[in-house]
Amino acid sequence: MSKESEQKLEQYRKANMPLPATNRLWPLYGAGWENLGKDGGPIDLPMPKPGPDELLVRHDAVGICFSDIKVIRAGENHPRIHRNMKEQPVVLGHEVALTVVDVGENLREQYQPGDRFIVQADIYIGGRPYAYGYELQGGFSKYSIVDWRVLNGDHGNYLVPVKPDDGYAEVALCEPWACVEASYTVVYRTSWQEGGTVWLIGDGRGVKLGKAVEWRPAKVVLDVSDLAFAEAVRAWAHTNGVAVQEDDDGTTQYDDIVVLGHDAALCERIFGRLAQGGIFNLVLDQPLAQPVAVDIGRMHYDHLLVVGTETSDLSAAYAPVRTQLKAGGRCWILGAAGPMGQMHLLRALSMPERPAKIVATNLHRARMEPVRKQFTRLAAEMGVEIVFLSRDEFPDDEAFLERMRAEADGEGYDDIVIMAPSTEAVQQASMLTAAGAVINVFAGLARGTMVRLDLNPVAQHGVRYTGTSGSSIEDLRRMRDLVESRQLPTNHSVAAIAGLEGVAEGLRAVAEGRFAGKVVIYPNLSKPLPLTPLSELHKVLPSVAAKLDADGMWTKEAEEELLRLML
């Protein structure tokens, strides 16, 4: 490669290049594909100048997320959009790596041209969301202004610094990866909510408070039939300054609901009374006679947890919840062929404490084949037994489940991670749990989506259902550290690349599920690059394709070659 190309790459990294007079971007003027761009393409606007407390940033790489498709479909009805899109179009793209190229006069002691960052996209100001790539201009643009909302929001600075020599794609993809990582680092309460409201309901005969005598909610609502237990609760509450209310008022949302007894119909009636972050505790004197319909959407989005115990000590149910994959255990990943499923699979294979066996499943064999090719060698290197199965290989659900039982030696799975957004997937998972299993309901089913589940294993065998939505600044920092320490190769998620002109086609590809992995846009290439799968890169850019790894995966070296050629 020429010396001139190397110099341009170095100037680009250091943001030591003249800025163009215009900024190219993809506006979205409302719901529907016809409202993306102008005449089917991006538009050019005058290059913005940063104000005294602002930064002008260059978008270096941006991943396309299925959330972008949701905005295109919903327009102003999307919950994160709060504007007239015809008058103020949205510029999507929240999985970004960016570089500072100009600094307002009041920020010059803190920031310099060439400083590199990734963005925690869930930005809040006074509790109101101003997400990057939604309310704030996102990565489907060459340049953008970063203002005080990003630099000084409710949770501080939403920019997370990265090293100068990090790859652009690998750190841009920290944002979706942070959502994956958050699902394994989520922490649940191990007691009643301090200062919260608890509803004790049911029989209560023979039940003891146990360690709960040390907990301090603000109020306990007492709705039990056993007089001795009720009196014990009143005495404890009186001694410790906890208010007691006799009987439920029919409207309160509770931080903790403790069901004393085995009334499945009661569980079903009152599950919806949990507040956000609430815990539903089953204290069973005998098994529930039937499955219970629970709102699986709220368990995902509202951070709800179901716990339980067969003992008479109601506090025993509040043991810490294991959220990391069990080392040496059996793991089942449902929906493993999609972009997020591959992230969970790659994480399971890459972390130091990994399962002994992984069963990766998907609906269609055609979608699973690229995943098989991509991960078989890595699994062997890591000493993990891996099995790839597709539902369309089996005549019916029962045959599929029988094979899944056999793969777990009839003992069930220690971890089940669900990417498939279907109630059937959750129900199937619930049938194949080992003692102490964790079911990570990662797929976001809408609030109000009810699933009938046998909750007896929750109390009898310590099975737990977890679910998280989004990520925090701390999650993003942790993900960056995993990437920079080379523990998690996020580049392995990339399936196709494009320049800014490829945004529309890239979005359509994601909407259609055309690729198993991520589509990454490089907005500042000076030469056109249409949407190109890595499998076809050798036809378009052979020198870049030559720097893919042995499994045909994206690498930092391939990215550098791309930039040398295309800047």
N, C-alpha and C positions, 0 to 999 in steps of 0.2 A: 504494500500500500504506500502511496506517495507521502512525502514529508508534509505536503500541503494538507492532506486529509488528516494526518495526525495533529497538525497545528489547529485545524478547525475543531476537531474533537476536544482538544484541550481548552480552546477558547470557549467552546460551548459549555463545558463543565464549569468553568470559572465565571460564566456569564459575562465574558469579556468580548462581546460581539455587538455591533451596532443594532439597535432595535429597528424593526420595520415601522413604517408610518401607519400601518393598519393592523388590526387584530381580527383574525378569522375565527368564526364560531358557528355553532349549530343551535339556533333558537327553536324552541318548541312553543307554538302559539295556542295550543289547546289540545284536547283529546283527539287521537287519531293520527295515523301515519301521514296523512295529507298535510298535517300541521307541523311537521318536522322540517325545518329549514325553509328556504325560499326557492321556489321552482326546483325542488328536489335536491338542493345543495346548501352549503354553508354560505354565510354572508360575511362581508368585510365591513368593519367599523373603525373609526379613528382609534389609534392606540391611546389608551387612558394614561393619565399622569397621576401618580400617587399624591394624595394630600399629605399634610404634615405628619399625620398619625397613621399613615397607610403604607402598604407595601405593594409594589407591582411584582407579580410572580409569573413564571413561565411554567406551563404544564408539560412535563417531560414524558410521562406515561400515565395512562388511565385505563383501568379495567372496566369492562361492561358488566353490569350487574342486572339480574332479572328485575330488581326493584326499578331500574330505569324503564323497563317495559311496562311496569304497572303505572308509572306516571303517564306514559304515552297513551295508554288505554283509558285512564281515568281523567286526565287533565285536571281541571280545577276541583274535581271531586276527590282527588287524592288527599288523604289526611295531612300530608306535609306541605301542601300547596295552599297559600293564603293570599292570592293575588288574582287580578284580572290578567290572564295570560295573553290575551290579544294585545293589551297595552304594555304589559311587562312580561315578555316571554321568558320562559325558564331555559337555562342552559344546564343540561344534565351532566352526570359524571362525578361520582363522589369517591371512587377508589383511585386516588391521585398521588403521584410523586411530583413535587414542584421545586423550583429553584427561584430564589429572590434575584430579581434583575435591577430593581430600582427601589430606593428607600426614602420615605418622607423624612423631612429635616428633624422631626422630634424623635425619630427612632434610630438614628444613625449610630448611636453608641451601642445599641442592642443587636442590630442586623447589618449585614454587609452583602453586597452582590456576590452571588455564588453560594450563599448559605442554602442548605437543602433541608426539606421537610416532607413529612407526610401529614395527613389531616385526619383528625377524629371528626368524622362528618356530622355526628349528632350534636350540633351546637345549640345551646340554649341561652336565651337572654330573658331574665325575669321569669323563668319557667316556660317561655314560649319558644317553640322550635324554629331555628333558622338554619336548617341543614344545608351543608355544602352540596352543591349539585341539585338543590331543590329551591329553597328561597335565596340562596347565595349562588352566584355563577359558578358552574362546575367545570370539570376537566375537558368537556368537548369544546374547548376553545384553546387557542394558542397561549393567550395571556389573560390574567385577571387581576383585579384589585382585592387585596385582603385588608379588611378594616378592623376596627375595635371589637366588632362582634366575635371575630375569630380569635383575636389576640387577648381579649379580656372578657370572656363570657362567664356564665354562672359557675363553670368548673375550672376557670383559669384560662390558660392559653391552649387552644385546640390544635396548634401546630406542634408536631413531635419531631425533633431534629434527627437526622440520619447522617451517616458518615459520608464524606466526599466521594469515596470510591465504591459505595454501594451501587448495585445495578438499579436502574430506574424501575423496571417492571417488578423486580423482586420486592422492592419496598412499597410500590403502589399496591401490590396485592396483600400487603399486611392488613389493609382495612377489612376485606372479606375474611381473611384468615383470623383476624382478631375476634370476629363473631364466633368462629369455630373454637378458638382458644377459650373464649369466655364461657362456653358451655361446659368446659372441663375444670374451670376454676371458680365457678359459682359457689357461693357460701350460703347455706341455709341456717336459720336460727336453731339453737339447741335448747330453747326454753320458750315459755310464753313471751309475747312481745312486752317489753318493759313499758309501762304506761299505757298499754293497750287494753282491749276489751276481749274477754274470754266468754264463750258460751258453753256451759256444761249441760248436756242434754241426754236424757235416756233414763236407764234404770239406776245404775250406780251401786247396786248391792255388792258389797265386798271390795269395792274399789278404794285404793289409797292414793293420796297425793304424791307420796314419795318425795323426790327432790323438788317438786313443784312448791313445797312449803317455803323454799328459798327464793322463789320468783315473785316479781312485783308488778303485776298488771295494775291498771287504774281501777278496773271494774270487772267483776265476775257476774254473769247472768246465770242464775241458778234455775234449772228447769228439769229437775230429777225427781224420781218417785221414791227412792230409798231415803227414809227419814234420817238414818244414822249418818249416811254420807253427807247429806245436806247440812246436818248440824255440824259435822266436822269442818266443812268448807266455811260455814258462817263463823265458827270460832277462829279458824286461821285468818280469815279476812279481817275480823274485828281486831285481832292482835296486831296485824301488820298494816292497818290503815287502808285496806282494799275495800272499795265500795261493793255492795251486793245488791243486785236487782233481782227480784223474784219474777220469773217468767219473761219470755222474749216479747218485745214490743212489735214484732213483725216487720220492722224496717231497718234495724241496725245492721251494718256490715261489720263482721267480726274479724279480728286479727287471728284468733284461734277458735276453732270449733272442736269440741271434744265429745264424741258420741260414745256413750256408755251402754254397751249392749250390742245386739246383733240385728237390729232393725234396718234392713236394706232399703225399704221404702222411705224411712225417715232420712237416711243418708242422701238419697236422691232428691228429696224435697228441699233439704237445707244446704246442699253443697254450694248453691249459687249465692249464699249469704256471706261467703268469704270476702274480705277486703283484699285489695292488692297486697301481695306479699304474705297472704294468709296461709295458715297451716290447718289441715283437716286431720284430726287424730281419731283413729278407730281403736277403741278399747273393747276388744271382743271377749265375751264370756263363752261364746260358741261361734262356729262359722256363720257367715252370712249365707242365707238360703238361695240368693240369686245375685246376678251381676247388678252393678249400680251404674246408671247413666251419669257421667261426669262431663264437664265442659273442658275438653282437651285444648281448645283454643285459649281459654283463660289460663290454663296451666302453663302454656308456652309464653303468652304475652304478659300475664299478670303475676308471674313468679309465684304461683301457687304450689304447694307441696302436700302430698298425702302421706301420712305416717300411720303407724299402728303398732299394737302389742297384744299378745295373748295373755300377758300377765295381769295381775290386779293393780300393778303400779302404773298409773297413767303417764308418769314422767319418763318411763322406759322407752316410749316411742320416740322421744326427742334425741336419740343418739345421733352423732354426726353422720352426715350423708357422704358417702364416697362418691366423688364426681370424676376423678381420674380413672382411666381404663385400668382394670385389674391386671397387674403384672402376672404373666404366666397363665392368664385365663383364656376363656373363649369369647370372642367378639363377633357379633353379627351386624353388618352395616347394610341397611336397606336403602336402595336408591344410590348404590355406589358408583353408578356410571355417569352421573351428572357432575357439574363442576364442584358443588359443595360436597357431594359424596366422595369425590376423589380427594378433596382436602382432608376429610376425616380419615380416609384410608391412608393417605400419605403420612398424616400425623401419627396414626396408630403404628405404622412401620418405622417411623423415624425417632420417636421418643425413647429415651433410655429404658424406661419401664414399659415394656410392650407386651401385648397378649402373646400366648403361645400359638394360638390359632385364630384366623380371621376367615369368616365366611362372608363374601361380598355378593350381594344379590341385586338384580335389577329386573325390570319387566321383560326386556327384549334382548335376545342374544346378540343382535347386530350392534347394539349400543355397548354391550359388555366386552366384545372382542378387543377393541382398542385398549380398554382398561386392563384386560388380561395381559396383553403384550407389554403394556407400560410398567406393570407392577410385579410380574412374576419373578424377574431377576432380582429386584430389590428385596422382595420377601425372602428369597433364598439366601441372599447376603446377610439379612438380619436374623436368619434362623427362625423365621415364622412360617408355619404351615398356612397356606392360603388356598381357598377354594372359591371359584367363581361360578355362580349359578344364575340362570335366568328363568323367570316364571314361564315363559313360552316354551321351555324345554319339557314341561310337565303337562299331563292331560287335564289336571284339575288342581284346585287348592290343596286338597287332602294329600295328593301325591307329593306336591311341593313341600308341605309341612312335614310329611313323613320323612322326606330326605333331610330336611333341616333338623329333625329330631336325631336322625342317625348321625349327622355330622357333629352333633353335640354329645354323642354316645348316650343319648337318652337322658342326660343330666341337665339340659338347658344351657343357656348362655349367661355369662357373668355380666356382659355389657351388650346392649342392643341400641344402636344409633339409627334413628329414623329420619331419612331425608325425604321419603315419599309422603307427599301431603294428602294422605287418605286415611279415613277411619279404619279401613280394612287392615292397613299396615300396622296400626297401633294394636288392633285386636289380635292379629297374628303374633305380634311380638309378645303380648301378654300371656300367650299360651306356652311360651318356650323359655321361661326364666329359670335360672338356677337360684339357689338360696343366696340372698344378699345381692341379687342382680340390680343393675341400674339401667333403666330405659330412658335414653336421652331423646326426647321428642323435639328434635331440632327443626323439623319442618313446621312452618307456621300455618296452622289451620285457623280459620277465622274464629273469633270469639263467638260463642253460641253453638259451636260444633260439638255435638254430644256423641260420646262413645260409651257403649256398655262394657264395663270392665269387671272382671272378678277381682275384687279387692282383698279377698282372703289372704293371698300371698304377701300382701303389704304387712299385715299383722302377724301372719304365721311364719314367714320366711325372710322378712326384712327387705322385700323388693321395694324399690323406690322409682318413681317417675320424675324426671327432671326436665326443665325446659327453660330456655333463655331467648331473649330477643335483643339484637344489637350488641354493642360493646361500649366500654368506657375508655377514657384517655389512658388509664392504667393498663387495660387490656391491650391497647395498641402499642404502648411502650414495651410491654412484655413480649408481644409478638415481634416487634422490631429487634429486641435482644436475641430472640430465638433465631431470627434470620441472620443477624450479624455474627452470631456465634456458630453459624453453619449447622445448627441442629435441625432446622426445618427449611428445605429447599422450595420456597414458594414458586420459583420459576417453573417447577415441574407441573404447575397447574395450567400453564399457557398452552392453548391449542391452536390459536391463530393470531396473526398480527395485521395491522393496517396503519396507514397514515390517517390524517384527519378526514380526508375525503372518503374514507371507508367507514365512517361512523354509522351512516344509515344502514348499509348492508350488514355491518357488524351487529347492530341492534336487531335487525330482522333475523339474523342467524341465531342469536340468543333466544328470541321469541319462538323460533321454530325448533329449538333444541338441536341445532345442526351439529354442534361440537360437544364432545364430552367434557372439555376443559374450558378455560377462560379465553375470551377475546381481549387482547390488549391493543390500545390505540397509542401511537406515538404522534402527538399533535404537531410537533415542530420539525418533522422531516421536510426538507425543501424540494424533494422529488416525490412524485406521486407513488403511493403504494396501495393498491386495492386490497381488500380483505383477502388474506392468503393463509390457508392452513399450513401448519408446520410440515405436514406430510407432502406438501406440494412446493415447499420453499426452494427445493433444488432446481425447479424449472424457472424460477423467477430471479432468485439471488443465490446462485450456487456457492459462492464463497461464504455467505451467511449460513446456509444449510450445512456446510462442512464443519461448522463449529457447534452444531447441536451435539448433545451427548450420545452415548452408545445406544440409548433407547429412543433417540429422536426428540429429546426434550430440550426446551429453551434453556440457554445458559447466558451468563453475563458476557462471555466471550462472543457469543452470537450477537448479542445486543450491541456490543462495541463495534463489531464488524458492520452491522446495519447502520450505525450512526456514521462511521467512516465513509460509507458509500453514499448515504442519503442526505447528509447535512450540506 
